[in-house]
Amino acid sequence: MSRLSGMTGFGRADGALHGWSWSVEARSVNGRNLEVRFRGPPGFDSLERLTKAAAQARLSRGQVTVGVQAKSTSDASRLSVNEEVLARYLTLANRLAEDGATPPSADGLLGLRGVLDVPEEAEDAEARTAVEAAMALSIEAALDALASSRQDEGRQLRPVITDFIDRIEALVAAAEGEAVAQVAAIRERFTRRMTELAPDAPGLEDRIFLEAAALATKADVREELDRLTAHVGAARALLDQPPAGRKLDFLMQEFMREANTLCSKSATTALTGIGLELKAVIEQLREQVQNVE
């Protein structure tokens, strides 16, 4: 059985090969669909396609960001200072310092464009391919860690969601009990009003019966309660059939539709109170469902 997953998580993986070292971080937050964003080192453009394919194989929803930070460990030993460019920067910096500007620092000067030279070397194509493949494995490892993190969130969400479903079920049961009393309340209320308005009208008893029956039919909430009961069963089943986020989103709309109809048909204060509490719990459940993949 697949595990319920959330949409918030983090994963990281590191690697090194052939004079290169790198770190990969994968993060995700809630999203209606799956959206993958990639940031990688120059020269490794094909990693973006591989990253998106790997994310799609593991995740179905959420905004996912994958970043790869990489550096060549051999670059430092091949660095040289361009004395001519440095001298120009120094001349300009000293002139500005005479006018009150802050004197330049060594690290600031070395960070200026053109001061440090990295000799061009023909990189071993086979080594480059191997490095790229190793980076791809690190990306997959980071995404695996991200997926695991999202499953941890799912484990925390499941009992919370289950508790809300249980509360909805209990409120539906309470509404069913109150709905039985609603029919008698409608008849009693209508009888009292008719008797007060026209106590001597011919055929009053028959009219009261027919009108009260019509009102009771309009106020019948059994269909709404039956559908709410079915929705409770469907919600529990979806928790065991991930990814269920989209279906649960839709089910929340159906829950709320029936709760609204229940309130509009209510003829007693007690049933209205149950309906309002039911709507509040459904809304709380909906907020939690927004976190489900």
N, C-alpha and C positions, 0 to 999 in steps of 0.2 A: 504494500500500500504506500502510495506517495505521501509525503508529509506536507502539512499545511505550511506555507511560507508567507513571510511578510515581504515588504518591498524596500525596507531600509537595512543597509548592511555595509560591511567593509571587508576587503581582502587585500593581502599584500604578498609579494614574492620577490626575491632577489636572485641575481645570477651573475656569473662572470665567465668569460671565455676569450681566448686569443687576444689578450690585452684590452678587452672591454669589460666594464662592470655596469650593472643596471639595477634599478628597482622599479617594480610595477605596483601601482595602487589602483584598486577598483572600488568605487563607491556607488551606492544607489539610493534613491529616494522614491517616494510615491509618484506614480504616473499612470495615466489612463491606458496608455499603450507602452510598448517597449521602444525606448529611444536610447541609442548608444552613441556616446561622444568619445572621440579618441584624440589624445595628444601624445605624440611620439617624437623621437629624435630625428633630425634631418638625415635623409638618405635611407630611411627604413619605411618608406611609404606603404609598402605592401602589408605592413603589420596592421594597418587600419582595417583592411578587408578581412584579415584573419580574425581580428578582435571582434568585429561585428558578427561574424559567423559563429564564433565560439560563444558569444553572449546569447545569441538566438537559440543555440543548442541547449542552454542551461536555464534561461529565464524567459518569461512570457510577458511581464509587465514591469514598469518602472523606468525612471530616468537614470541611466547608467553612465558613469564617467570612468574611463580607463586612461591612466597617465603613465608613460614610460620615461623615466629619467636615466639617461645613459651617458657614459663618458669613456674615452679611450685612455687607458692608463699609460700608454706609451707616448702620449702627446707631450707630457711635461718634460720628458728627457730630450725632446726634439725642439723645444722652444728656443728662440733666439730673439734678442732685442734689436730692433731696427734703430740704430744710433742716430741716424739722420732725422728720422721722424720724431724721435724723442727729443732731440735738440731743438727742433722747431716748437714743440709743445712747451719745453722749458723756457725758451725765449719769450713766448707769449705769456706764459704763466707768471714769469718774473716781472714783466711789464705791468700786468694787471695787479700784482702784489704791491708794486710801487704806488699804485692808485688806491691802495687800501683793501684789495681783495685778499682772501685767505690763501696763504702759500700752499702749493700743491703737495700732496702726499705721494709716497712711492706707489702704494697700491692703486691710488687714483690715476696716476700717470700710466701705469702698466695696463689699466683697463681701457685706455683710450684706443680707438681704432688705429690699427697700423703699427702700434708700438711693438707688439709681440708678433713674431713671424712663426708660422708652423710650416716647415718644408713639405712640399707636396711629395707624397710617395705613392707609388702604385700599390694599392692594397690587393692582397691575395684574394681573388674572387671566391675561391673555395672556402677560405677562412671567413669571409664576409657572409657567405651563405650559411655557414655553420652557426655564426653568431646570431643571425636573424632567426634561424630555426630554434636556437636556444632561448631567445627572447620570446618567441611565440609560445614555447612551453611554459615560461614564467607567467605570461599573460593568462594562459589556461589555468595555471595553479592559483593565480590571484582571483580569477573568476570562480574557481571551485571554492575558495575560501569565502568569497562573497556570497555564493549560494548557500553555503553552510551557515553563514551569519544570518542570512534571511530566514533559514529554517529555524534557527534559534528564536528569532522574533515570532515565527509562526507558532512555536511551542508555547510561548508566553501568551499569544493572542487567543489560542484555542479555548482555554478554560474561561477567559473573560467573555468570549462570544457565546460559549455554551451557557454561561450563567444568564446572559440576557435572553437567550432563546427559552430557557426554563421559566424565566419571569413572564415572558410573553404567553407561554403555555398556561401558566397559572392564572393570568389575567383573563385569558379566553375562557377558562373553566369557570371563573367567577362571573363573567358576562353571561355564560350559558345559564347559570343559576338565576341571575337577575332577569334574564329575558323571559323566563317562565312567568315570573311575577308581573312583568310588564303588561301582558295581555289582560290580566285581571285588573290592573291599575287603570288601563285605558277604558275598560268597560265601566268600572266604578265611576271614573271621572265624567265620562260621557252621560251616564245615567243620571248623575247628580245634576248636571247642567240642564239636561232636557227636562227633568222633573221641575227644576226651578223656573225654567222659561215657559213651559207649556204643560202644567200638571194635569189639565183636563183634556188634552188633545186625544181624539179618537185613535185607537190603534197604536198608542204610545209604546207599549212593550215591544211590539213587532218592529217598530221603527228603530227603537233603541238597539234591538238585537242586530238588525241589518247594518246600521250605521257604525255601531261598535265593532262589528266583524270586519267592515271595510277598513276602519282605522287600524285595527289590529293587524290586518294583512299588510298595510303600508308600513307598519312599524315592525314587521317580522324581520328579525336579524339572524335567523338561523343560517341562511346562505352565506352571509358574511362570516359568521363564526365557523362554519364548515370550511370555508376557504382559508381562514386564518389557521385553523388546525392543520390543513394540508400544507400550508406554507411553513409551519413549524417543522413538519416532517421533512420537507424538501430542504430546509436550511441545515438540518442535522445531517442529511445524506450528503450534501455538498461539502461539508467539512471533511468527509472521507474521500472526496473526489477532486483533489487539487490538480491544476490551478483552478480555483473557484471564484476568484475575486469578481470577475465581470458578472457571473450568474448571481452571486450574492447581491451585487449592486442592483440588479434588476429586481430581485426578490424583495429588497427593501422597499422599492416603489410599490410593489403589489401589497406588501404588509400595510403601508401607510394608506393606500387607497381603501382597503377594507376597514381600517380603523376610522378613517374619515366618514365613511358611509355609516358605520356603527354609531358614531356620535350624532350624525344628522337624523338617524331614525330613532334615537333614544327618546323615550317618553317618561323616564324616571331620572331623578337626580343621581341615584346610585349607579345606574347604567352609564350615565354621562360621565360620572367620575371615573369609572373603570375605563371608559373609552379614552379620556384625556390622559390617564396614566399610561395606557397602552401606547398612545402616540409618543409620549415622552420616552418610554423604554425603546420603542422602535427607532427613534432618532438617535439615542445613545448607541444602539446596536449598529446603525448605519455609520456612525463615526468610526467605530472599530473596524467595520468591514472595509472602509476606505484604505486600510493598511494591508489588506490581504492581496497576495499576488493573484 
